[in-house]
Amino acid sequence: MNDLEILIEAVKLGQLERVESILDTDDTLINQKDSSGATPLHYATLNGNRDVVNLLLENGAQINVPDSQFGATPTGWAIEYLRERGGYLGIELADLTYAIQFGDTRWVARFLERFPALRHASDTNGVPFNRLAKEYGNPAITKLFEPDKNNPV
């Protein structure tokens, strides 16, 4: 295992003192990328370890560097776990609600293409989006929320 892999392992395990010790020995590792183009900060944010995140930032970790595989910054990695569990940003939910309310079929379609699970999600008030679409009465938008027989979500 090389030094970067050792650092990333310590970051993943939340071993604050070990991370600090490794960086004290070689601070050039702070922004190095692994084979997927991810930095130690990507892994710290993915695992939600605030102490390690703060240590890395205090030592010069670049907060907006994208990985090579997805083009995602550490912030993107921070929300990935919750995305996989159906979590969305409040602004995304509000924007989808707005698009439904104002009959913007193209934007609703774009949201559902990007986040197919939104077909079964609810707005920030707990109202299912498919019900909201029916209530606003735009047939094209309502149809977007119907299950796709070829690709049910």
VENSUL-V281277 format. One record per backbone hydrogen bond with DSSP energy under -1.0 kcal/mol. CO is the residue of the C=O (numbers start at 1). NH is the residue of the N-H. If there is no record, write none. Layout:
# VENSUL-V281277
CO/NH
CO/NH
This chain:
# VENSUL-V281277
2/6
3/7
4/8
5/9
6/10
7/11
8/12
9/13
10/15
11/14
14/16
15/19
16/20
17/21
18/22
19/23
20/24
21/25
22/26
26/29
27/30
29/32
34/37
36/68
36/69
38/34
39/43
40/44
41/45
42/46
43/47
44/49
45/48
48/50
49/53
50/54
51/55
52/56
53/57
54/58
55/59
56/61
57/60
72/67
73/77
74/78
75/79
79/83
80/84
82/87
83/86
89/93
90/94
91/95
92/96
93/97
94/98
95/99
96/100
97/101
98/102
99/104
100/103
103/105
104/108
105/109
106/110
107/111
108/112
109/113
110/114
111/115
115/118
116/119
117/120
118/121
121/129
123/126
127/123
128/132
129/133
130/134
131/135
132/136
138/142
139/143
140/144
142/145
143/146
